[in-house]
Amino acid sequence: MHCSELVRTLLGTGQSTILEAVADYTNAVLAPAKIALPQLPGMSLIGSPDTHAQVYRSLTKHWIACTVRYLVHARSRRTVKHQLPVKTLKALAGAGIEIVSTR
């Protein structure tokens, strides 16, 4: 396997692993969010935002940075923000992806 293929595979596996870890928190709010978002003022002008979790990746000189965008109930945001990195790191380790820095 060439280096570029290996990186592509790791990125795909990493992204799907992160999305699976986030799904436990976000699945409960997807249906209510799809109903509530169009009712917010101004949403008809810009359209409804995507309610599914997304992983954005960016390459830096020394690592790959991942940003996760997800929906949760407003009252559980702090709890999820605390629990999600631990769950994600465990899931990535289970998928054989080593994380060097969580910065």
VORONU-754819 format. One record per residue (C-alpha): residue number from 1; residue in one letter; x negated, y, z. Coordinates in Angstrom, 3 decimals, always signed. Example, Ala and Ser with C-alpha at 12.3 -4.5 7.8 and 13.67 -1.06 7.14 Angstrom:
num;residuo;east;north;up
1;a;-12.300;-4.500;+7.800
2;s;-13.670;-1.060;+7.140
END
This chain:
num;residuo;east;north;up
1;m;+0.000;+0.000;+0.000
2;h;-1.391;+3.409;-0.973
3;c;-1.716;+6.144;+1.623
4;s;+1.112;+8.197;+0.085
5;e;+3.433;+5.163;+0.142
6;l;+2.536;+4.485;+3.778
7;v;+3.256;+8.085;+4.760
8;r;+6.565;+8.040;+2.851
9;t;+7.551;+4.794;+4.596
10;l;+6.613;+6.120;+8.032
11;l;+8.515;+9.361;+7.412
12;g;+11.612;+7.475;+6.306
13;t;+11.420;+5.059;+9.230
14;g;+10.757;+7.907;+11.654
15;q;+13.673;+9.941;+10.369
16;s;+16.135;+7.050;+10.500
17;t;+14.906;+6.065;+13.978
18;i;+15.392;+9.618;+15.274
19;l;+18.860;+9.839;+13.718
20;e;+19.855;+6.533;+15.327
21;a;+18.693;+7.809;+18.729
22;v;+20.668;+11.045;+18.301
23;a;+23.796;+9.226;+17.068
24;d;+24.688;+8.032;+20.574
25;y;+25.123;+11.648;+21.636
26;t;+26.640;+13.113;+18.482
27;n;+29.180;+10.532;+17.325
28;a;+31.646;+11.507;+20.050
29;v;+31.862;+15.110;+18.849
30;l;+31.908;+14.677;+15.067
31;a;+35.675;+14.320;+14.656
32;p;+36.621;+17.195;+17.008
33;a;+33.943;+19.410;+15.409
34;k;+35.286;+18.826;+11.901
35;i;+38.721;+19.945;+13.103
36;a;+37.557;+22.937;+15.165
37;l;+34.889;+24.451;+12.893
38;p;+37.224;+25.553;+10.074
39;q;+39.364;+27.367;+12.643
40;l;+36.502;+29.640;+13.748
41;p;+36.602;+33.219;+12.463
42;g;+34.512;+33.715;+9.344
43;m;+34.105;+30.023;+8.535
44;s;+36.295;+30.318;+5.465
45;l;+33.773;+32.778;+4.012
46;i;+30.669;+30.655;+4.514
47;g;+32.167;+27.173;+4.578
48;s;+31.915;+24.610;+7.328
49;p;+28.403;+23.635;+8.395
50;d;+27.253;+20.040;+8.218
51;t;+28.223;+18.262;+11.435
52;h;+25.900;+15.278;+11.064
53;a;+22.518;+15.176;+12.774
54;q;+19.617;+16.223;+10.582
55;v;+15.859;+15.865;+10.844
56;y;+13.707;+18.565;+9.293
57;r;+10.062;+17.727;+8.707
58;s;+7.192;+20.059;+8.046
59;l;+3.573;+19.237;+7.390
60;t;+0.884;+21.126;+9.220
61;k;-2.851;+20.794;+8.930
62;h;-3.069;+18.121;+11.617
63;w;+0.372;+16.586;+12.095
64;i;+3.947;+16.262;+10.945
65;a;+6.419;+18.377;+12.908
66;c;+10.006;+17.157;+13.250
67;t;+12.931;+19.340;+14.249
68;v;+16.248;+17.690;+15.023
69;r;+19.553;+19.506;+14.575
70;y;+22.560;+17.882;+16.223
71;l;+25.965;+18.586;+17.775
72;v;+26.962;+17.796;+21.352
73;h;+29.661;+19.006;+23.710
74;a;+28.766;+22.432;+25.082
75;r;+28.761;+21.214;+28.685
76;s;+26.355;+18.353;+27.946
77;r;+23.741;+20.321;+25.986
78;r;+21.175;+20.548;+28.794
79;t;+21.536;+16.901;+29.744
80;v;+21.159;+15.738;+26.148
81;k;+18.222;+18.090;+25.568
82;h;+16.535;+16.469;+28.566
83;q;+17.365;+12.835;+27.667
84;l;+16.904;+12.931;+23.905
85;p;+13.095;+13.260;+23.702
86;v;+12.592;+10.281;+26.020
87;k;+15.062;+8.153;+24.082
88;t;+13.585;+9.224;+20.737
89;l;+9.998;+8.503;+21.783
90;k;+10.992;+5.041;+23.029
91;a;+12.826;+4.344;+19.755
92;l;+9.860;+5.491;+17.673
93;a;+7.479;+3.349;+19.739
94;g;+9.824;+0.392;+19.250
95;a;+9.670;+1.010;+15.488
96;g;+5.863;+0.930;+15.641
97;i;+5.378;+4.677;+15.133
98;e;+2.760;+6.155;+17.454
99;i;+3.265;+9.720;+18.636
100;v;+0.062;+11.554;+19.460
101;s;+1.530;+14.845;+20.664
102;t;+5.025;+15.937;+21.710
103;r;+4.185;+19.619;+21.530
END
